[in-house]
């Protein structure tokens, strides 16, 4: 089973809002992800806003394409867009990255997304 890592960056000033929204992911979005072939999807959010996603799919590109065509995904992406940083300045040379803790966002996707194969 192919496994994938996805990265993003949530606006550090909006972390609490991001976590709150993900406590109640829309059931129709979870169904669309499952129908598109996403399995075992988990998100991990660091306190500096780094978002790491883990997913399993037979073909992630095809699964992403299928879910991208759904109306529920378009609504979800529009609602979430303002919580993400669109650009992030690169780290300056010689500057070390600071360590920060990582917290798992558990919103039931792992338990709800199941393979239909």
URNORCOR-V431561 format. One record per backbone hydrogen bond with DSSP energy under -1.0 kcal/mol. NH is the residue of the N-H (numbers start at 1). CO is the residue of the C=O. If there is no record, write none. Layout:
((NH & CO) (NH & CO))
//
This chain:
((4 & 55) (6 & 53) (8 & 51) (10 & 49) (11 & 83) (14 & 11) (18 & 14) (19 & 15) (20 & 16) (21 & 17) (22 & 18) (23 & 20) (24 & 21) (30 & 26) (31 & 27) (32 & 28) (33 & 29) (34 & 30) (35 & 31) (36 & 32) (37 & 34) (38 & 33) (39 & 56) (42 & 54) (44 & 52) (45 & 103) (46 & 50) (47 & 101) (49 & 46) (51 & 8) (52 & 44) (53 & 6) (54 & 42) (55 & 4) (56 & 39) (57 & 2) (63 & 59) (64 & 60) (65 & 61) (66 & 62) (67 & 63) (68 & 64) (70 & 67) (74 & 70) (75 & 71) (76 & 72) (77 & 73) (78 & 74) (79 & 75) (80 & 76) (81 & 77) (83 & 80) (84 & 81) (85 & 9) (95 & 92) (103 & 45) (105 & 43) (112 & 108) (113 & 109))
//
